[in-house]
Amino acid sequence: MTSLPEGCDDSASAAERRPLTCARCGTRAEDPQPTWTCSMENGTRHYLCDNCSRENLRAIEGRLDPTWW
């Protein structure tokens, strides 16, 4: 099991939550989606919906630090 990256946790209160938007296709979700991917790039959170995550898995893995492997 892996942990969420720093800054990608689900600890925000309901008042602070904004709808999630997929950075690739623009799909929106009101509630947290356990199948979505969260990444931190240049200090900014980026979310990918489950479909885009599946379609781009190799590219996502290619950006992992070598120490991950």
C-alpha positions as CSV (number, residue, x, y, z in Angstrom):
1,M,0.0,0.0,0.0
2,T,1.3,3.5,-0.8
3,S,0.5,6.7,1.0
4,L,-0.8,9.9,-0.6
5,P,1.9,12.4,-1.6
6,E,2.3,15.3,0.8
7,G,-0.5,17.9,0.0
8,C,-2.7,15.3,-1.6
9,D,-4.5,14.1,1.5
10,D,-8.2,14.4,2.1
11,S,-8.0,16.4,5.3
12,A,-9.7,19.6,3.9
13,S,-13.0,20.5,5.5
14,A,-16.1,20.4,3.4
15,A,-16.1,24.2,3.3
16,E,-12.6,24.3,1.8
17,R,-13.2,21.6,-0.8
18,R,-13.6,22.5,-4.5
19,P,-14.8,20.2,-7.2
20,L,-11.9,18.2,-8.7
21,T,-11.2,18.6,-12.4
22,C,-9.1,16.2,-14.4
23,A,-6.0,18.0,-15.7
24,R,-6.2,16.1,-19.0
25,C,-9.8,15.7,-20.1
26,G,-11.6,18.2,-17.8
27,T,-14.0,15.7,-16.2
28,R,-15.4,17.2,-12.9
29,A,-16.2,15.4,-9.6
30,E,-17.8,17.0,-6.6
31,D,-16.6,14.5,-4.1
32,P,-13.2,12.9,-3.6
33,Q,-12.7,10.0,-6.0
34,P,-10.6,7.1,-4.7
35,T,-9.7,6.0,-8.2
36,W,-8.3,9.4,-9.3
37,T,-4.6,10.2,-9.3
38,C,-3.1,13.2,-7.5
39,S,0.3,14.5,-8.4
40,M,2.3,17.5,-7.2
41,E,4.1,19.2,-10.1
42,N,6.0,22.4,-9.5
43,G,4.1,22.9,-6.2
44,T,0.7,22.5,-7.8
45,R,-1.8,19.7,-7.4
46,H,-2.9,18.0,-10.6
47,Y,-5.7,15.4,-10.7
48,L,-6.3,12.7,-13.3
49,C,-9.6,10.9,-13.5
50,D,-9.5,7.1,-13.5
51,N,-9.8,6.8,-17.3
52,C,-6.9,9.3,-18.0
53,S,-4.8,7.6,-15.3
54,R,-5.2,4.2,-16.9
55,E,-4.5,5.6,-20.4
56,N,-1.3,7.4,-19.2
57,L,0.0,4.9,-16.7
58,R,3.4,4.5,-18.4
59,A,4.0,8.3,-18.6
60,I,3.0,8.6,-14.9
61,E,5.4,5.8,-13.9
62,G,8.2,7.4,-16.0
63,R,8.1,10.5,-13.9
64,L,8.6,8.6,-10.6
65,D,11.9,9.2,-8.9
66,P,14.4,6.3,-9.5
67,T,14.4,5.7,-5.7
68,W,10.8,4.6,-6.0
69,W,11.8,1.5,-8.0
